[in-house]
Amino acid sequence: MQTEINGQIIELSEAGWLLSPDEWSEGLAEKIAVSEKVPELTQEHWVIIHEAREYFIDNGKVEIGRASCRERV
């Protein structure tokens, strides 16, 4: 599976995950959001997106959703 951002082809897994995390960009995040029926990312979305990316960079894995939600309440 592939998508194109600013003329660059980005390779994705069958589930839509980036195969190379270095190819992530805010443009890609916006395109994924639209494909998930989120027409516009708010400031709150960006905070969560950037925190999730930091967690992945630091830990090499995706943060578990339930743990993440508990931390925000």
PyMOL commands that set and color helices and strands:
alter all, ss='L'
color gray80, all
select helices_A, chain A and resi 21-23+26-35+43-59+65-72
alter helices_A, ss='H'
color red, helices_A
select strands_A, chain A and resi 2-5+8-11
alter strands_A, ss='S'
color yellow, strands_A
deselect
rebuild
show_as cartoon
